[in-house]
Amino acid sequence: MSEFTDAVRNDTSLLIAIAGASGSGKTFSALTMATGLAQGEPIYAIDTEAKRMLHYADQFTFKHMDMKPPFTPEAYIEAIQKAERAGAKVIIIDSTSDEYEGVGGLQEMHDEEVARLARKPFDQLQGWEIDKFNAPAWKVPKTRHKTRLMSPLRQVRAYIIFCLRAEEKIKFVKVFDEKSGREKTAIESAGWVPICEKRFMYEMTMSFTVTPERPGVPLIEDGQAVHGKIQSQHLPFFPAGKRVTEECGRLLRAWARGESTSVQSASSSRQADTGAGPRSSSQEPAPNVSRALLAEYDQKLGAELDRDGLIAAHEAFKPNFTGVNAAGAEIAKRILSAHSQRIKGDADADSTAIYVTGLLDEIGEPA
């Protein structure tokens, strides 16, 4: 039987959800945060999207599972528990949205239940029949989600990061048309909504949304996460308007372990974008190359579509790096490597742009 002890926060589990559309940087953000959370311990990634997480294999160190359908609640918890048994300290699931809309997910279960209640195949149902059984048909899939995934999930001791797709919702509003002098109906964006069971984001320790307009930057308004939650004690770990960094993960780990969560100075807290640990310390020289020059270099390389063109663009631009120190040359080398991976098909344009933006965000302008 369990015993009562004094309440001390000591390596409590963390459930974190990051939602975003394509190009919003959710996978890169998850791997970056995971590297900070792990602090050298194993990271295990459960990939439901045909090995897309392997696009980042040259930038981060992690174990990979190519998860196949059906994407049932039971399949997700089985994969998570397998990673924990293997020694995972941090587990990433990308994408958790398949538990809702993927093959064998909650939406398919719902449709099957509608057909069972109506006693005819789903594709033969009339609209009024679907409407009639829509609400009661959610009982079975929601119960399976709650009892087969969420309940056992609360017993997992690893730190878990869930990536979810998000879709943009619209709303119809009345606006005044000055030309006609009348009101007319217009369509406006209602924001990004995570694709998941509706309570999922709020059952997490922390959850937030990132957008294509500001990749990797948590969407926070008036101190609150939009379509998610970030508690007041965690909010300082995510500076307004800043991308998710390894430091965010390090601070979350420290909080979970009951350790100090004082924010380090920029010179001592910068982390490598490769996921291999600290890139530099206060004893190492900062890059003496400007962000503008590296951005121009990235633009030149980004215009090329084959290896020969990439090499030619690099050789033509190389004289601009005369006098750049080793730290600056290393950043340029990473930019070149990222575009090389893009041309080989190992990374898409969106992930390359997000990675390079992260590199540029990490440097300061030379004096």
VEXKEVEX-49927 format. One record per residue (C-alpha): residue in one letter; y, x, z. Coordinates in steps of 0.1 Angstrom, whole numbers, padded with zeros to 4 digits, always signed. Example, Ala and Ser with C-alpha at 12.3 -4.5 7.8 and 13.67 -1.06 7.14 Angstrom:
BEGIN
A-0045+0123+0078
S-0011+0137+0071
// end
This chain:
BEGIN
M+0000+0000+0000
S+0035+0012-0008
E+0057+0023+0021
F+0094+0020+0028
T+0115+0052+0027
D+0152+0060+0028
A+0170+0050-0004
V+0177+0082-0024
R+0182+0084-0061
N+0156+0109-0072
D+0146+0111-0109
T+0148+0074-0115
S+0138+0061-0150
L+0163+0054-0176
L+0161+0028-0204
I+0188+0033-0230
A+0195+0014-0262
I+0216+0025-0292
A+0222-0001-0319
G+0238+0005-0353
A+0238-0002-0390
S+0227+0024-0416
G+0250+0054-0415
S+0262+0047-0380
G+0245+0078-0365
K+0222+0061-0341
T+0192+0084-0348
F+0212+0115-0346
S+0229+0103-0315
A+0196+0095-0299
L+0182+0129-0306
T+0214+0146-0294
M+0213+0126-0261
A+0176+0132-0257
T+0181+0170-0260
G+0206+0168-0231
L+0183+0145-0211
A+0152+0167-0216
Q+0168+0201-0207
G+0139+0219-0223
E+0112+0194-0214
P+0092+0176-0241
I+0108+0149-0264
Y+0084+0125-0281
A+0096+0103-0310
I+0079+0071-0321
D+0089+0065-0357
T+0084+0030-0373
E+0104+0038-0405
A+0080+0058-0427
K+0088+0092-0411
R+0126+0089-0415
M+0131+0107-0382
L+0116+0138-0398
H+0149+0142-0417
Y+0161+0158-0385
A+0131+0180-0378
D+0151+0212-0388
Q+0179+0203-0363
F+0160+0191-0332
T+0127+0200-0315
F+0104+0170-0308
K+0069+0156-0312
H+0066+0129-0338
M+0044+0098-0342
D+0043+0079-0375
M+0038+0044-0361
K+0023+0018-0385
P+0024-0020-0384
P+0017-0044-0369
F+0047-0039-0347
T+0036-0061-0318
P+0049-0058-0282
E+0014-0045-0273
A+0016-0018-0300
Y+0050-0005-0287
I+0039-0002-0251
E+0007+0015-0261
A+0026+0041-0281
I+0051+0046-0252
Q+0023+0050-0226
K+0005+0074-0249
A+0036+0096-0251
E+0040+0095-0213
R+0004+0105-0208
A+0009+0134-0232
G+0037+0147-0210
A+0069+0133-0226
K+0100+0135-0204
V+0121+0117-0230
I+0108+0092-0255
I+0127+0079-0285
I+0116+0047-0304
D+0132+0043-0338
S+0133+0015-0347
T+0128-0010-0319
S+0141-0037-0342
D+0107-0039-0359
E+0093-0055-0327
Y+0116-0084-0336
E+0118-0085-0374
G+0090-0062-0386
V+0055-0069-0397
G+0036-0085-0368
G+0069-0088-0348
L+0084-0116-0329
Q+0098-0134-0359
E+0064-0135-0376
M+0048-0147-0344
H+0074-0175-0343
D+0068-0186-0379
E+0030-0187-0372
E+0036-0208-0341
V+0058-0232-0361
A+0030-0236-0386
R+0004-0241-0358
L+0025-0268-0341
A+0033-0285-0374
R-0004-0282-0385
K+0003-0270-0419
P+0010-0236-0436
F+0046-0223-0430
D+0054-0221-0467
Q+0046-0258-0471
L+0069-0270-0443
Q+0100-0290-0450
G+0133-0280-0435
W+0133-0308-0409
E+0098-0298-0398
I+0109-0262-0392
D+0140-0274-0373
K+0118-0297-0352
F+0094-0269-0340
N+0119-0240-0341
A+0127-0240-0304
P+0093-0246-0289
A+0077-0221-0313
W+0097-0193-0295
K+0077-0197-0263
V+0047-0177-0273
P+0065-0147-0289
K+0091-0145-0261
T+0064-0146-0234
R+0045-0118-0252
H+0077-0097-0254
K+0084-0103-0217
T+0049-0098-0203
R+0034-0073-0227
L+0064-0050-0233
M+0092-0054-0209
S+0072-0058-0177
P+0050-0027-0182
L+0080-0008-0196
R+0096-0009-0161
Q+0067+0012-0148
V+0072+0040-0172
R+0088+0071-0155
A+0101+0089-0186
Y+0136+0085-0200
I+0134+0062-0230
I+0159+0058-0258
F+0155+0027-0281
C+0172+0028-0315
L+0179-0006-0330
R+0193-0017-0363
A+0224-0039-0363
E+0238-0064-0388
E+0273-0075-0393
K+0280-0111-0384
I+0308-0132-0400
K+0328-0162-0388
F+0349-0188-0407
V+0385-0192-0395
K+0415-0213-0406
V+0445-0193-0419
F+0478-0204-0432
D+0483-0197-0470
E+0520-0190-0476
K+0517-0195-0513
S+0503-0230-0511
G+0518-0239-0477
R+0484-0251-0465
E+0456-0240-0443
K+0426-0225-0459
T+0392-0212-0447
A+0387-0174-0446
I+0358-0152-0437
E+0363-0126-0410
S+0339-0101-0394
A+0325-0111-0360
G+0313-0076-0353
W+0279-0059-0353
V+0250-0076-0336
P+0217-0057-0326
I+0185-0069-0342
C+0163-0076-0312
E+0152-0102-0287
K+0186-0115-0274
R+0182-0103-0238
F+0169-0068-0247
M+0202-0050-0247
Y+0211-0063-0213
E+0178-0054-0197
M+0185-0017-0203
T+0200+0007-0178
M+0226+0013-0205
S+0231+0000-0241
F+0258+0004-0267
T+0266+0000-0304
V+0277+0026-0329
T+0293+0017-0363
P+0294+0032-0398
E+0332+0034-0395
R+0329+0058-0365
P+0294+0073-0366
G+0280+0083-0332
V+0310+0069-0313
P+0300+0041-0287
L+0318+0009-0294
I+0337+0003-0261
E+0366-0021-0256
D+0385-0025-0224
G+0360-0004-0205
Q+0330-0025-0217
A+0304-0018-0242
V+0305-0044-0271
H+0271-0061-0274
G+0257-0039-0246
K+0265-0026-0212
I+0276+0007-0197
Q+0280+0006-0159
S+0311+0019-0143
Q+0293+0050-0129
H+0282+0060-0164
L+0314+0052-0183
P+0330+0087-0176
F+0300+0103-0194
F+0312+0087-0226
P+0349+0096-0232
A+0368+0070-0253
G+0366+0076-0290
K+0342+0106-0287
R+0308+0110-0302
V+0276+0111-0282
T+0268+0147-0272
E+0241+0166-0254
E+0265+0167-0224
C+0262+0128-0222
G+0225+0133-0218
R+0228+0161-0193
L+0251+0140-0171
L+0228+0110-0173
R+0198+0132-0162
A+0219+0146-0134
W+0228+0111-0123
A+0192+0099-0124
R+0181+0128-0103
G+0209+0123-0077
E+0226+0156-0087
S+0263+0164-0093
T+0277+0147-0124
S+0310+0166-0126
V+0320+0171-0162
Q+0319+0207-0173
S+0348+0224-0191
A+0346+0223-0229
S+0339+0260-0232
S+0308+0259-0209
S+0294+0225-0220
R+0292+0228-0257
Q+0257+0223-0269
A+0239+0233-0301
D+0236+0206-0328
T+0201+0220-0335
G+0187+0206-0303
A+0175+0240-0292
G+0198+0243-0262
P+0232+0258-0254
R+0249+0273-0285
S+0275+0294-0267
S+0289+0303-0233
S+0323+0313-0220
Q+0312+0349-0227
E+0307+0344-0264
P+0336+0343-0289
A+0347+0310-0304
P+0346+0305-0341
N+0378+0319-0358
V+0376+0296-0388
S+0396+0264-0392
R+0381+0230-0393
A+0401+0223-0425
L+0385+0252-0443
L+0350+0242-0433
A+0357+0206-0443
E+0367+0218-0477
Y+0335+0239-0479
D+0315+0208-0470
Q+0333+0187-0497
K+0325+0213-0524
L+0288+0215-0514
G+0286+0177-0511
A+0296+0173-0548
E+0265+0191-0560
L+0233+0173-0568
D+0209+0202-0576
R+0201+0236-0561
D+0217+0257-0588
G+0250+0238-0585
L+0248+0242-0547
I+0243+0280-0549
A+0271+0283-0574
A+0295+0263-0553
H+0286+0284-0522
E+0292+0317-0541
A+0325+0305-0555
F+0337+0295-0520
K+0323+0325-0501
P+0354+0347-0506
N+0374+0322-0484
F+0353+0332-0454
T+0365+0369-0455
G+0372+0379-0419
V+0353+0351-0403
N+0334+0361-0372
A+0297+0356-0365
A+0302+0322-0348
G+0322+0309-0377
A+0297+0322-0402
E+0269+0305-0383
I+0286+0271-0387
A+0291+0276-0424
K+0254+0286-0426
R+0244+0253-0409
I+0266+0233-0433
L+0249+0251-0463
S+0215+0244-0448
A+0223+0207-0443
H+0232+0203-0479
S+0201+0222-0490
Q+0180+0198-0470
R+0199+0169-0487
I+0192+0182-0522
K+0155+0187-0514
G+0153+0151-0503
D+0146+0160-0466
A+0178+0143-0455
D+0200+0115-0470
A+0237+0117-0476
D+0245+0096-0445
S+0226+0118-0421
T+0240+0150-0437
A+0276+0137-0433
I+0269+0127-0397
Y+0254+0161-0389
V+0283+0181-0405
T+0309+0159-0388
G+0292+0168-0355
L+0295+0205-0363
L+0332+0201-0371
D+0338+0181-0340
E+0324+0209-0319
I+0347+0236-0330
G+0383+0242-0319
E+0411+0254-0341
P+0417+0292-0340
A+0449+0304-0323
// end
